[in-house]
Amino acid sequence: MKTTKEYAVIIEKAANNYAAYCPDVPGCIATGKTVEEVQKNFQEALEFDFEGLRIDGEAIPEPTTLVGHVAVAA
């Protein structure tokens, strides 16, 4: 049975699109023209990556990265 886990995803604005990666899953990246598209593409990339790990008998990385925000005067 598969369990659901939440992973921190970093989304960065590039010149013409957005890029996403997860510190807990090295090498897994995605791009998209909008934030919504890159989120969808990254979810699909994670699912694909995890399926490959399962097939190879490797462990799925645990989500350990915490995300927060800090307010500072600008």
C-alpha positions as a Markdown table, in Angstrom:
| # | Residue | x | y | z |
|---|---|---|---|---|
| 1 | Met | 0.0 | 0.0 | 0.0 |
| 2 | Lys | 1.3 | 3.4 | -0.9 |
| 3 | Thr | 1.3 | 6.2 | 1.7 |
| 4 | Thr | 1.0 | 9.9 | 1.0 |
| 5 | Lys | 3.8 | 12.2 | 2.1 |
| 6 | Glu | 4.3 | 15.9 | 1.6 |
| 7 | Tyr | 7.6 | 17.2 | 0.2 |
| 8 | Ala | 8.9 | 20.8 | 0.3 |
| 9 | Val | 9.2 | 22.1 | -3.3 |
| 10 | Ile | 11.3 | 25.1 | -4.2 |
| 11 | Ile | 9.8 | 27.0 | -7.2 |
| 12 | Glu | 12.0 | 29.6 | -8.8 |
| 13 | Lys | 11.2 | 32.2 | -11.5 |
| 14 | Ala | 13.5 | 32.0 | -14.5 |
| 15 | Ala | 13.6 | 34.4 | -17.5 |
| 16 | Asn | 10.8 | 32.6 | -19.4 |
| 17 | Asn | 9.4 | 30.0 | -17.1 |
| 18 | Tyr | 9.4 | 28.5 | -13.6 |
| 19 | Ala | 11.6 | 25.7 | -12.3 |
| 20 | Ala | 11.0 | 23.4 | -9.3 |
| 21 | Tyr | 13.1 | 21.0 | -7.3 |
| 22 | Cys | 13.0 | 19.3 | -3.9 |
| 23 | Pro | 16.0 | 19.3 | -1.5 |
| 24 | Asp | 14.9 | 15.8 | -0.3 |
| 25 | Val | 15.0 | 14.2 | -3.8 |
| 26 | Pro | 18.2 | 15.2 | -5.5 |
| 27 | Gly | 18.1 | 15.2 | -9.3 |
| 28 | Cys | 14.3 | 15.5 | -9.6 |
| 29 | Ile | 13.4 | 18.7 | -11.3 |
| 30 | Ala | 10.6 | 20.1 | -13.5 |
| 31 | Thr | 9.8 | 23.3 | -15.4 |
| 32 | Gly | 6.6 | 25.0 | -16.5 |
| 33 | Lys | 5.3 | 28.2 | -18.0 |
| 34 | Thr | 3.2 | 29.0 | -14.9 |
| 35 | Val | 3.4 | 28.2 | -11.2 |
| 36 | Glu | 0.5 | 25.8 | -11.6 |
| 37 | Glu | 2.1 | 24.0 | -14.5 |
| 38 | Val | 5.4 | 23.6 | -12.8 |
| 39 | Gln | 3.7 | 22.2 | -9.7 |
| 40 | Lys | 1.7 | 19.7 | -11.8 |
| 41 | Asn | 4.9 | 18.8 | -13.7 |
| 42 | Phe | 6.9 | 18.4 | -10.5 |
| 43 | Gln | 4.3 | 16.1 | -9.0 |
| 44 | Glu | 4.4 | 13.9 | -12.1 |
| 45 | Ala | 8.3 | 14.0 | -12.0 |
| 46 | Leu | 8.3 | 12.9 | -8.3 |
| 47 | Glu | 5.8 | 10.1 | -9.0 |
| 48 | Phe | 7.9 | 8.9 | -11.9 |
| 49 | Asp | 11.1 | 9.1 | -9.9 |
| 50 | Phe | 9.5 | 7.2 | -7.0 |
| 51 | Glu | 8.2 | 4.5 | -9.3 |
| 52 | Gly | 11.7 | 3.9 | -10.6 |
| 53 | Leu | 13.1 | 3.7 | -7.1 |
| 54 | Arg | 10.4 | 1.1 | -6.2 |
| 55 | Ile | 11.2 | -1.0 | -9.3 |
| 56 | Asp | 14.9 | -0.9 | -8.4 |
| 57 | Gly | 14.1 | -1.9 | -4.8 |
| 58 | Glu | 15.5 | 1.4 | -3.4 |
| 59 | Ala | 13.9 | 3.4 | -0.6 |
| 60 | Ile | 11.8 | 6.4 | -1.2 |
| 61 | Pro | 13.5 | 9.4 | 0.4 |
| 62 | Glu | 11.8 | 10.8 | 3.5 |
| 63 | Pro | 10.6 | 14.4 | 3.5 |
| 64 | Thr | 12.7 | 16.2 | 6.0 |
| 65 | Thr | 13.1 | 19.7 | 4.6 |
| 66 | Leu | 11.1 | 22.3 | 6.5 |
| 67 | Val | 9.9 | 25.5 | 4.9 |
| 68 | Gly | 9.3 | 28.8 | 6.6 |
| 69 | His | 9.3 | 32.5 | 6.0 |
| 70 | Val | 11.0 | 35.3 | 7.8 |
| 71 | Ala | 9.8 | 38.8 | 7.7 |
| 72 | Val | 12.3 | 41.7 | 7.5 |
| 73 | Ala | 12.0 | 45.3 | 6.9 |
| 74 | Ala | 13.1 | 46.2 | 3.3 |
